[in-house]
Amino acid sequence: MVRLYLLVAVGNKLNLLKDRRLHAYAWGLFLSSEKGESLLKDVTINGKTLKQIREELLADFPESVLKENENNHSYYIPCEAYEQRLNDVVGIFNYNCLTTEGNIHRVADRYVSTATTLIEILDDDGNIVIRKSHPGGTNVIILGQDAGKSQGQPKSLKSDVSAAGSESFKNCCKQLFGTSQLRRINNERKPKTEDKLYNVEFLSGLSSGNGNYSASVKNLETDEHLKLMIFEMYYPQIEKFIPLAKFIQSYKKGKTLKFYGYSKNYKGQQQLIFCRPDPKTDRNTG
């Protein structure tokens, strides 16, 4: 049985829409603000018009709120900041947030913990105006796996499950608040070295964790086994040539990839950091 974790249980109960037109036009609020304002001009959330709610939700976060990922030195917005913005803008009595914990899945040679978060924003009459949901997942770290053991115990299953829930919550909030601020800041950050061409063979498929993708690969020039990291800040470089989802699905065990990037040592493990595809040799992804 799937367990439900109620992250935030404030506000009204999850109701069926009293006026289904509100949900039908919810996308208008974010994708076509003028249309949304016209159709829902009498709707208020926390005493504010939908125009005010939209502007406050999409506003940039203060720089003091942003955190730097010690792994890839990119910036991210922590869960606490997203939750505080919901409280400040929407009001604690005007939204519901539910996170469901899914099963532990085995993907190739890895185990992945998944979760899905649902956020519902209610107007001042208790109607659901906006509903967003998004999954999230993280790798389950198995002790002894790197030593070649086929069986092992999770290092901290509780932490892995919690991380999956946090990622799904952040992914859901990104749908509400947008990602333009993070993309703008992280795209301005360029690594000191990204001019080396690498040719690798995938030893596993790409798996997600903390908003990034990783895979085990072999450097075809040196036969060295390494961990390939593709950070969120470099997704736009991939999307210049191919949709990200298609790229992730295309590169599975046995596939080869040429790309520009750099090598770094992180906590005793050598990693290859993907920066951009090699357009001359990676046309097969188009």
C-alpha positions as a Python dict, from the first residue, in 0.01 Angstrom:
ca = {
    (1, 'M'): (0, 0, 0),
    (2, 'V'): (132, 339, -93),
    (3, 'R'): (186, 553, 214),
    (4, 'L'): (91, 916, 213),
    (5, 'Y'): (315, 1169, 378),
    (6, 'L'): (137, 1495, 453),
    (7, 'L'): (410, 1757, 428),
    (8, 'V'): (178, 2051, 474),
    (9, 'A'): (-175, 1988, 597),
    (10, 'V'): (-296, 2342, 632),
    (11, 'G'): (-593, 2498, 466),
    (12, 'N'): (-920, 2342, 363),
    (13, 'K'): (-971, 1975, 292),
    (14, 'L'): (-913, 1850, -61),
    (15, 'N'): (-1247, 1938, -219),
    (16, 'L'): (-1402, 1878, -557),
    (17, 'L'): (-1427, 2201, -747),
    (18, 'K'): (-1741, 2395, -669),
    (19, 'D'): (-1693, 2580, -994),
    (20, 'R'): (-1509, 2364, -1247),
    (21, 'R'): (-1445, 2663, -1468),
    (22, 'L'): (-1172, 2766, -1224),
    (23, 'H'): (-969, 2454, -1286),
    (24, 'A'): (-1041, 2464, -1660),
    (25, 'Y'): (-882, 2807, -1685),
    (26, 'A'): (-604, 2753, -1430),
    (27, 'W'): (-343, 2728, -1708),
    (28, 'G'): (-455, 3069, -1827),
    (29, 'L'): (-321, 3218, -1509),
    (30, 'F'): (36, 3117, -1587),
    (31, 'L'): (49, 3066, -1961),
    (32, 'S'): (-175, 3357, -2064),
    (33, 'S'): (-199, 3597, -1774),
    (34, 'E'): (-430, 3847, -1945),
    (35, 'K'): (-681, 3577, -2034),
    (36, 'G'): (-661, 3434, -1685),
    (37, 'E'): (-714, 3774, -1526),
    (38, 'S'): (-1017, 3846, -1742),
    (39, 'L'): (-1191, 3515, -1680),
    (40, 'L'): (-1109, 3497, -1309),
    (41, 'K'): (-1111, 3867, -1223),
    (42, 'D'): (-1333, 3818, -917),
    (43, 'V'): (-1123, 3536, -768),
    (44, 'T'): (-893, 3617, -475),
    (45, 'I'): (-628, 3412, -298),
    (46, 'N'): (-517, 3529, 45),
    (47, 'G'): (-702, 3854, -29),
    (48, 'K'): (-497, 3915, -346),
    (49, 'T'): (-594, 3916, -711),
    (50, 'L'): (-462, 3647, -940),
    (51, 'K'): (-239, 3905, -1106),
    (52, 'Q'): (-76, 3983, -772),
    (53, 'I'): (-38, 3613, -689),
    (54, 'R'): (120, 3541, -1027),
    (55, 'E'): (369, 3830, -1000),
    (56, 'E'): (470, 3740, -645),
    (57, 'L'): (512, 3370, -718),
    (58, 'L'): (725, 3433, -1029),
    (59, 'A'): (941, 3702, -869),
    (60, 'D'): (1313, 3631, -825),
    (61, 'F'): (1421, 3497, -487),
    (62, 'P'): (1664, 3710, -284),
    (63, 'E'): (2024, 3611, -353),
    (64, 'S'): (2070, 3541, 17),
    (65, 'V'): (1824, 3250, -20),
    (66, 'L'): (2015, 3072, -298),
    (67, 'K'): (2240, 2783, -200),
    (68, 'E'): (2546, 2654, -382),
    (69, 'N'): (2577, 2286, -462),
    (70, 'E'): (2916, 2170, -332),
    (71, 'N'): (2931, 1905, -603),
    (72, 'N'): (2886, 2114, -918),
    (73, 'H'): (2896, 2469, -775),
    (74, 'S'): (2561, 2554, -933),
    (75, 'Y'): (2293, 2741, -742),
    (76, 'Y'): (1962, 2596, -627),
    (77, 'I'): (1664, 2706, -419),
    (78, 'P'): (1614, 2497, -102),
    (79, 'C'): (1279, 2345, -3),
    (80, 'E'): (1251, 2578, 294),
    (81, 'A'): (1258, 2884, 67),
    (82, 'Y'): (988, 2742, -161),
    (83, 'E'): (767, 2659, 137),
    (84, 'Q'): (819, 3005, 288),
    (85, 'R'): (718, 3169, -40),
    (86, 'L'): (399, 2964, -52),
    (87, 'N'): (322, 3070, 304),
    (88, 'D'): (399, 3436, 237),
    (89, 'V'): (225, 3470, -100),
    (90, 'V'): (-58, 3218, -98),
    (91, 'G'): (-109, 3192, 277),
    (92, 'I'): (-93, 2881, 494),
    (93, 'F'): (-471, 2834, 475),
    (94, 'N'): (-487, 2851, 95),
    (95, 'Y'): (-288, 2550, -21),
    (96, 'N'): (-251, 2178, 32),
    (97, 'C'): (65, 1979, -29),
    (98, 'L'): (79, 1601, -41),
    (99, 'T'): (378, 1378, -114),
    (100, 'T'): (331, 1011, -193),
    (101, 'E'): (613, 767, -140),
    (102, 'G'): (642, 512, -415),
    (103, 'N'): (832, 185, -423),
    (104, 'I'): (1203, 130, -450),
    (105, 'H'): (1276, 51, -815),
    (106, 'R'): (1570, -130, -967),
    (107, 'V'): (1698, 39, -1283),
    (108, 'A'): (1983, -150, -1452),
    (109, 'D'): (2243, -186, -1175),
    (110, 'R'): (2096, 82, -948),
    (111, 'Y'): (1812, 121, -701),
    (112, 'V'): (1600, 435, -713),
    (113, 'S'): (1359, 579, -458),
    (114, 'T'): (1070, 777, -609),
    (115, 'A'): (804, 1016, -484),
    (116, 'T'): (539, 1246, -630),
    (117, 'T'): (426, 1578, -484),
    (118, 'L'): (86, 1737, -539),
    (119, 'I'): (29, 2106, -463),
    (120, 'E'): (-320, 2255, -477),
    (121, 'I'): (-382, 2627, -439),
    (122, 'L'): (-726, 2730, -320),
    (123, 'D'): (-906, 3060, -355),
    (124, 'D'): (-1063, 3238, -59),
    (125, 'D'): (-1389, 3045, -113),
    (126, 'G'): (-1212, 2709, -87),
    (127, 'N'): (-1214, 2625, -458),
    (128, 'I'): (-907, 2461, -611),
    (129, 'V'): (-774, 2711, -862),
    (130, 'I'): (-437, 2560, -946),
    (131, 'R'): (-319, 2200, -919),
    (132, 'K'): (39, 2095, -993),
    (133, 'S'): (216, 1763, -948),
    (134, 'H'): (561, 1634, -1031),
    (135, 'P'): (766, 1321, -955),
    (136, 'G'): (1113, 1309, -811),
    (137, 'G'): (1369, 1043, -738),
    (138, 'T'): (1713, 972, -607),
    (139, 'N'): (1959, 684, -616),
    (140, 'V'): (1960, 449, -318),
    (141, 'I'): (2316, 408, -196),
    (142, 'I'): (2393, 40, -133),
    (143, 'L'): (2686, -49, 92),
    (144, 'G'): (2937, -277, -72),
    (145, 'Q'): (2803, -220, -422),
    (146, 'D'): (3120, -43, -535),
    (147, 'A'): (3324, -334, -402),
    (148, 'G'): (3156, -570, -646),
    (149, 'K'): (2915, -734, -401),
    (150, 'S'): (2584, -839, -554),
    (151, 'Q'): (2395, -792, -230),
    (152, 'G'): (2417, -514, 28),
    (153, 'Q'): (2225, -301, 270),
    (154, 'P'): (2110, 56, 203),
    (155, 'K'): (2339, 310, 363),
    (156, 'S'): (2045, 521, 481),
    (157, 'L'): (1711, 431, 324),
    (158, 'K'): (1534, 693, 535),
    (159, 'S'): (1758, 964, 391),
    (160, 'D'): (1711, 837, 35),
    (161, 'V'): (1331, 836, 70),
    (162, 'S'): (1341, 1184, 222),
    (163, 'A'): (1565, 1309, -61),
    (164, 'A'): (1320, 1175, -323),
    (165, 'G'): (1036, 1358, -149),
    (166, 'S'): (1236, 1680, -134),
    (167, 'E'): (1325, 1659, -502),
    (168, 'S'): (963, 1601, -606),
    (169, 'F'): (855, 1898, -391),
    (170, 'K'): (1118, 2124, -550),
    (171, 'N'): (1024, 2003, -900),
    (172, 'C'): (660, 2080, -831),
    (173, 'C'): (748, 2427, -699),
    (174, 'K'): (952, 2497, -1011),
    (175, 'Q'): (632, 2455, -1211),
    (176, 'L'): (469, 2723, -996),
    (177, 'F'): (761, 2964, -958),
    (178, 'G'): (947, 2906, -1283),
    (179, 'T'): (1317, 2836, -1337),
    (180, 'S'): (1427, 3148, -1523),
    (181, 'Q'): (1623, 3287, -1228),
    (182, 'L'): (1823, 2967, -1174),
    (183, 'R'): (1888, 2917, -1545),
    (184, 'R'): (2004, 3276, -1581),
    (185, 'I'): (2243, 3260, -1285),
    (186, 'N'): (2380, 2913, -1358),
    (187, 'N'): (2426, 2980, -1731),
    (188, 'E'): (2650, 3272, -1635),
    (189, 'R'): (2875, 3037, -1438),
    (190, 'K'): (3127, 2872, -1668),
    (191, 'P'): (3384, 2617, -1553),
    (192, 'K'): (3750, 2703, -1572),
    (193, 'T'): (3809, 2419, -1817),
    (194, 'E'): (3560, 2284, -2070),
    (195, 'D'): (3762, 2253, -2388),
    (196, 'K'): (3864, 1888, -2378),
    (197, 'L'): (3690, 1638, -2603),
    (198, 'Y'): (3599, 1306, -2439),
    (199, 'N'): (3483, 982, -2597),
    (200, 'V'): (3304, 746, -2357),
    (201, 'E'): (3105, 423, -2359),
    (202, 'F'): (2808, 394, -2125),
    (203, 'L'): (2833, 112, -1871),
    (204, 'S'): (2488, 200, -1736),
    (205, 'G'): (2194, 416, -1832),
    (206, 'L'): (2154, 772, -1710),
    (207, 'S'): (1976, 803, -1374),
    (208, 'S'): (1846, 1115, -1203),
    (209, 'G'): (1920, 1251, -859),
    (210, 'N'): (1901, 1598, -705),
    (211, 'G'): (1793, 1743, -1040),
    (212, 'N'): (2101, 1611, -1225),
    (213, 'Y'): (2185, 1298, -1428),
    (214, 'S'): (2472, 1054, -1386),
    (215, 'A'): (2597, 730, -1536),
    (216, 'S'): (2891, 492, -1517),
    (217, 'V'): (3110, 524, -1826),
    (218, 'K'): (3442, 405, -1968),
    (219, 'N'): (3686, 651, -2119),
    (220, 'L'): (3760, 490, -2456),
    (221, 'E'): (4099, 658, -2474),
    (222, 'T'): (4227, 535, -2138),
    (223, 'D'): (3988, 245, -2053),
    (224, 'E'): (3935, 416, -1718),
    (225, 'H'): (3596, 366, -1550),
    (226, 'L'): (3447, 697, -1440),
    (227, 'K'): (3127, 861, -1329),
    (228, 'L'): (2970, 1093, -1586),
    (229, 'M'): (2779, 1390, -1440),
    (230, 'I'): (2534, 1604, -1638),
    (231, 'F'): (2425, 1899, -1426),
    (232, 'E'): (2105, 2095, -1473),
    (233, 'M'): (2297, 2408, -1568),
    (234, 'Y'): (2412, 2233, -1889),
    (235, 'Y'): (2069, 2107, -2004),
    (236, 'P'): (2029, 2407, -2240),
    (237, 'Q'): (2346, 2297, -2422),
    (238, 'I'): (2185, 1959, -2493),
    (239, 'E'): (1852, 2111, -2590),
    (240, 'K'): (2018, 2310, -2868),
    (241, 'F'): (2043, 1980, -3057),
    (242, 'I'): (1786, 1742, -2906),
    (243, 'P'): (1509, 1742, -2643),
    (244, 'L'): (1654, 1648, -2304),
    (245, 'A'): (1413, 1357, -2253),
    (246, 'K'): (1513, 1203, -2587),
    (247, 'F'): (1882, 1247, -2502),
    (248, 'I'): (1838, 1068, -2167),
    (249, 'Q'): (1648, 782, -2330),
    (250, 'S'): (1898, 745, -2616),
    (251, 'Y'): (2212, 689, -2412),
    (252, 'K'): (2192, 347, -2250),
    (253, 'K'): (2445, 78, -2168),
    (254, 'G'): (2670, 11, -2467),
    (255, 'K'): (2612, 349, -2636),
    (256, 'T'): (2901, 589, -2701),
    (257, 'L'): (2910, 965, -2668),
    (258, 'K'): (3157, 1237, -2758),
    (259, 'F'): (3131, 1560, -2565),
    (260, 'Y'): (3327, 1854, -2435),
    (261, 'G'): (3383, 1871, -2062),
    (262, 'Y'): (3636, 1845, -1786),
    (263, 'S'): (3754, 1601, -1521),
    (264, 'K'): (3742, 1656, -1148),
    (265, 'N'): (3792, 1461, -828),
    (266, 'Y'): (3495, 1463, -593),
    (267, 'K'): (3530, 1291, -255),
    (268, 'G'): (3793, 1054, -388),
    (269, 'Q'): (3600, 963, -703),
    (270, 'Q'): (3708, 1081, -1045),
    (271, 'Q'): (3424, 1233, -1243),
    (272, 'L'): (3372, 1359, -1597),
    (273, 'I'): (3160, 1674, -1611),
    (274, 'F'): (2954, 1710, -1928),
    (275, 'C'): (2945, 2068, -2063),
    (276, 'R'): (2819, 2043, -2420),
    (277, 'P'): (2780, 1783, -2700),
    (278, 'D'): (3027, 1758, -2984),
    (279, 'P'): (2811, 1876, -3276),
    (280, 'K'): (3047, 1722, -3535),
    (281, 'T'): (3027, 1366, -3405),
    (282, 'D'): (2698, 1356, -3216),
    (283, 'R'): (2456, 1413, -3504),
    (284, 'N'): (2293, 1077, -3434),
    (285, 'T'): (2109, 1234, -3142),
    (286, 'G'): (1915, 1473, -3367),
}
